[in-house]
Amino acid sequence: MKVDRRSFLQLATASAAAAAMPVSAAMQKSGKTPDISFIQLSDTHIPEGEGRAKAVVDAINGFSLPYDMVVHTGDLSEGFGGEDLKIARDVLKFSKPAYFIPGNSDVTFTSPEANEPEYEEIFGPCNRTTTPADGLRFAFFNSQCLSNRAGRAVNRRALDKLEKMLAGPMPTVMFCHATGLGDLYNNEMHRGWGDETMDEWTSIMKRGGVFAVLAGHFHRDEYHLANGIPFYICPPVVGWWGRQSTFRHWTLKNGMLTYRTVYV
């Protein structure tokens, strides 16, 4: 594509609009712009990250800014299995309502559907929605079921489940762990999920009113657009690759979604 001054300005304007993180057109059209604040943390990898997780939990419970709930976007535990999940449950005790989403270390990429019952016995449903404010939906989704390694049958059931979760379009924030986006680490690009899966999963989200995806998994702070949907990747609690423990304080106010990153 040839880029002249006009097309460059158009691209710059579009990029600036996306970076400003506006709420969905559906919310703007409805005139409902609910105010809500919440905290996101991700990738605690307990018990290996237990010490850091305890420090972050204390920081969140004592946090000075107002917030309504806590959302953990996956990899609560280090090794798949009930024992590590139980240790994570005992560490991740918050003073505000908390929602927990499984990651690949919790339910695996190869058998994420089969491992859901054990996870749910400890942390509750892997897939659910809630309405934290009038005119706003939060969706929590076990995205590991869309991995290539899970198999097409599992992929199909997960997409059908997601379609039902998002039936009745409304402004929605999607929370998950893995995103299917390509992953750059060790100076090498690693392919994400197939184009067909990515197209279908982002199309379902668009039809359902998803205006932001909040995720983890990469252990880095990243921002991406896929099929017009912004993906915000939260950095981790665990200290792999020399990372400092972090969490995010999100605010939806006057139709704008913004966040602060807090280091512990």
C-alpha positions as CSV (number, residue, x, y, z in Angstrom):
1,M,0.0,0.0,0.0
2,K,1.3,3.4,-1.0
3,V,1.4,5.8,2.0
4,D,1.1,9.5,1.1
5,R,0.5,12.4,3.5
6,R,-3.3,11.9,3.5
7,S,-3.2,8.2,4.1
8,F,-0.5,8.7,6.8
9,L,-2.7,11.2,8.7
10,Q,-5.7,8.8,8.4
11,L,-3.6,6.0,9.8
12,A,-2.2,8.2,12.6
13,T,-5.7,9.4,13.5
14,A,-7.0,5.8,13.6
15,S,-4.1,4.7,15.8
16,A,-4.6,7.6,18.2
17,A,-8.2,6.8,18.5
18,A,-7.5,3.2,19.3
19,A,-4.8,4.1,21.8
20,A,-7.3,6.4,23.6
21,M,-9.2,3.2,24.5
22,P,-12.8,4.4,24.0
23,V,-15.7,2.2,25.0
24,S,-17.7,0.4,22.4
25,A,-20.0,2.2,20.0
26,A,-22.9,0.3,21.5
27,M,-22.2,1.8,24.9
28,Q,-21.9,5.3,23.4
29,K,-25.2,4.8,21.4
30,S,-27.1,3.6,24.5
31,G,-26.0,6.6,26.5
32,K,-25.0,4.3,29.4
33,T,-21.4,5.0,30.5
34,P,-21.1,3.2,33.8
35,D,-18.2,4.1,36.2
36,I,-16.3,1.1,37.6
37,S,-12.8,0.3,38.8
38,F,-11.1,-3.0,39.2
39,I,-7.7,-4.6,39.7
40,Q,-6.1,-7.2,37.3
41,L,-3.2,-9.4,38.2
42,S,-1.8,-12.4,36.2
43,D,0.6,-15.2,36.2
44,T,1.3,-15.8,39.9
45,H,2.6,-19.4,39.2
46,I,2.1,-20.6,42.8
47,P,3.9,-22.3,44.6
48,E,7.1,-21.1,42.8
49,G,5.8,-17.5,42.9
50,E,4.2,-17.8,46.3
51,G,6.3,-15.2,48.1
52,R,5.7,-12.6,45.4
53,A,2.0,-13.5,45.2
54,K,1.6,-12.9,48.9
55,A,3.3,-9.5,48.6
56,V,1.0,-8.5,45.7
57,V,-2.1,-9.7,47.6
58,D,-1.1,-7.6,50.6
59,A,-0.5,-4.6,48.2
60,I,-3.9,-5.0,46.6
61,N,-5.8,-5.5,49.8
62,G,-4.1,-2.3,51.1
63,F,-4.4,-0.3,47.9
64,S,-5.4,3.3,48.4
65,L,-7.4,3.9,45.2
66,P,-11.0,2.7,45.1
67,Y,-11.9,-0.5,43.2
68,D,-14.8,-2.8,43.1
69,M,-13.3,-6.3,42.3
70,V,-10.2,-8.2,41.5
71,V,-9.7,-10.3,38.4
72,H,-6.8,-12.8,38.0
73,T,-6.2,-13.6,34.4
74,G,-4.7,-17.0,34.7
75,D,-1.7,-19.2,35.6
76,L,-2.6,-19.1,39.2
77,S,-0.6,-22.2,39.8
78,E,2.8,-23.5,38.5
79,G,2.1,-27.1,37.8
80,F,-1.2,-28.5,36.7
81,G,-2.9,-30.4,39.5
82,G,-5.2,-30.0,42.5
83,E,-2.4,-29.6,45.1
84,D,-0.9,-26.5,43.5
85,L,-4.3,-25.1,42.8
86,K,-5.2,-25.5,46.5
87,I,-2.0,-23.7,47.6
88,A,-2.9,-20.9,45.2
89,R,-6.4,-20.7,46.6
90,D,-5.0,-20.3,50.1
91,V,-2.6,-17.5,49.0
92,L,-5.0,-15.6,46.7
93,K,-7.3,-14.2,49.4
94,F,-8.6,-10.8,48.6
95,S,-10.7,-8.3,50.6
96,K,-12.9,-7.5,47.6
97,P,-14.9,-10.0,45.3
98,A,-12.5,-11.9,43.1
99,Y,-12.8,-13.7,39.8
100,F,-10.2,-16.3,38.7
101,I,-9.7,-17.5,35.1
102,P,-7.6,-20.6,34.3
103,G,-4.3,-20.4,32.4
104,N,-2.4,-23.1,30.6
105,S,-0.4,-23.9,33.8
106,D,-3.8,-24.5,35.5
107,V,-5.6,-26.6,32.9
108,T,-2.9,-27.2,30.2
109,F,-3.2,-26.5,26.4
110,T,-3.6,-30.2,25.5
111,S,-6.5,-31.1,27.8
112,P,-8.0,-27.8,28.9
113,E,-11.6,-28.9,28.7
114,A,-11.1,-32.3,30.5
115,N,-9.3,-30.5,33.3
116,E,-12.0,-27.9,33.9
117,P,-13.9,-29.9,36.6
118,E,-10.9,-30.1,38.9
119,Y,-10.2,-26.4,38.5
120,E,-13.8,-25.4,39.0
121,E,-14.0,-27.4,42.2
122,I,-11.5,-25.0,43.7
123,F,-11.9,-21.7,41.9
124,G,-15.4,-21.8,40.4
125,P,-16.6,-21.7,36.8
126,C,-14.1,-21.4,34.0
127,N,-16.6,-19.7,31.7
128,R,-19.1,-17.2,33.0
129,T,-20.4,-13.6,32.7
130,T,-21.4,-11.0,35.2
131,T,-22.9,-7.5,35.0
132,P,-20.8,-5.3,37.3
133,A,-22.7,-2.2,36.3
134,D,-25.9,-1.3,34.4
135,G,-25.1,-1.6,30.7
136,L,-21.8,-3.4,31.1
137,R,-20.9,-7.1,30.9
138,F,-17.7,-8.8,32.1
139,A,-17.0,-12.2,30.4
140,F,-14.5,-14.8,31.8
141,F,-13.4,-17.4,29.3
142,N,-11.1,-20.5,29.3
143,S,-9.3,-19.5,26.1
144,Q,-6.9,-22.5,26.3
145,C,-9.7,-24.5,24.7
146,L,-9.0,-22.5,21.5
147,S,-5.3,-23.7,21.3
148,N,-4.2,-25.7,18.3
149,R,-3.0,-28.3,20.8
150,A,-6.5,-28.8,22.3
151,G,-7.9,-30.2,19.0
152,R,-10.6,-29.0,16.6
153,A,-13.4,-30.7,18.5
154,V,-12.5,-28.9,21.7
155,N,-12.0,-25.6,19.7
156,R,-15.5,-26.0,18.2
157,R,-17.2,-26.6,21.5
158,A,-15.4,-23.6,23.1
159,L,-16.4,-21.3,20.3
160,D,-20.0,-22.4,20.6
161,K,-19.9,-21.9,24.3
162,L,-18.5,-18.4,23.8
163,E,-21.2,-17.5,21.3
164,K,-23.8,-18.5,24.0
165,M,-22.0,-16.5,26.7
166,L,-22.1,-13.4,24.5
167,A,-25.7,-13.8,23.2
168,G,-27.6,-10.6,23.4
169,P,-24.9,-8.0,22.4
170,M,-23.9,-5.5,25.0
171,P,-20.7,-3.6,25.9
172,T,-18.4,-6.3,27.2
173,V,-14.9,-6.6,28.6
174,M,-13.4,-10.1,27.9
175,F,-11.0,-11.6,30.4
176,C,-8.9,-14.6,29.4
177,H,-5.3,-15.9,29.8
178,A,-3.9,-16.9,26.4
179,T,-5.0,-14.8,23.4
180,G,-3.8,-16.7,20.3
181,L,-1.6,-13.8,19.2
182,G,1.9,-14.4,18.0
183,D,4.5,-14.4,20.8
184,L,8.0,-12.8,20.6
185,Y,10.5,-14.3,23.0
186,N,14.2,-15.3,22.9
187,N,14.4,-12.9,19.9
188,E,12.2,-15.2,17.8
189,M,8.5,-15.0,16.8
190,H,6.3,-17.9,17.8
191,R,3.1,-18.4,15.8
192,G,-0.2,-18.2,17.6
193,W,-3.4,-19.9,16.8
194,G,-4.5,-20.5,13.2
195,D,-6.1,-17.7,11.2
196,E,-9.4,-19.5,11.0
197,T,-9.6,-19.8,14.8
198,M,-8.5,-16.2,15.4
199,D,-11.0,-14.9,12.8
200,E,-13.9,-16.8,14.3
201,W,-13.1,-16.0,17.9
202,T,-12.6,-12.3,17.3
203,S,-15.8,-12.2,15.1
204,I,-17.8,-13.8,17.9
205,M,-16.5,-11.2,20.3
206,K,-17.3,-8.3,18.0
207,R,-20.9,-9.5,17.5
208,G,-21.2,-9.8,21.3
209,G,-20.1,-6.3,21.9
210,V,-16.5,-6.9,23.3
211,F,-14.6,-3.7,23.2
212,A,-11.5,-4.8,25.1
213,V,-9.7,-8.1,25.9
214,L,-7.7,-8.2,29.1
215,A,-5.3,-11.1,29.3
216,G,-1.9,-12.4,30.6
217,H,0.3,-15.3,29.5
218,F,3.1,-13.3,27.7
219,H,4.8,-12.2,31.0
220,R,5.2,-8.8,29.3
221,D,3.3,-5.5,28.9
222,E,1.9,-5.6,25.4
223,Y,-0.9,-4.0,23.3
224,H,-2.3,-5.5,20.1
225,L,-5.3,-5.1,17.7
226,A,-6.9,-8.2,16.2
227,N,-9.9,-7.7,13.9
228,G,-10.3,-4.2,15.4
229,I,-10.4,-5.4,19.0
230,P,-7.8,-4.1,21.4
231,F,-5.9,-6.7,23.4
232,Y,-4.2,-5.5,26.6
233,I,-1.6,-8.0,28.0
234,C,-0.9,-7.6,31.7
235,P,2.7,-8.2,33.0
236,P,3.2,-11.0,35.6
237,V,3.5,-11.3,39.3
238,V,6.1,-14.1,39.1
239,G,9.7,-13.0,38.5
240,W,10.8,-14.9,35.4
241,W,13.1,-13.1,33.0
242,G,13.9,-10.6,35.8
243,R,10.4,-9.2,35.9
244,Q,9.3,-7.0,38.8
245,S,5.9,-8.0,40.3
246,T,3.0,-5.9,39.0
247,F,-0.8,-5.5,39.0
248,R,-3.1,-3.1,37.2
249,H,-5.7,-0.7,38.4
250,W,-8.3,-0.2,35.7
251,T,-11.0,2.5,35.6
252,L,-14.0,2.9,33.2
253,K,-15.2,6.4,33.6
254,N,-17.0,8.8,31.2
255,G,-16.8,6.2,28.5
256,M,-13.0,5.7,28.7
257,L,-11.1,2.7,29.8
258,T,-7.7,3.5,31.4
259,Y,-5.2,1.7,33.6
260,R,-2.3,2.3,36.0
261,T,0.5,-0.3,36.4
262,V,1.5,-0.7,40.0
263,Y,4.9,-2.3,40.8
264,V,5.5,-4.2,44.0
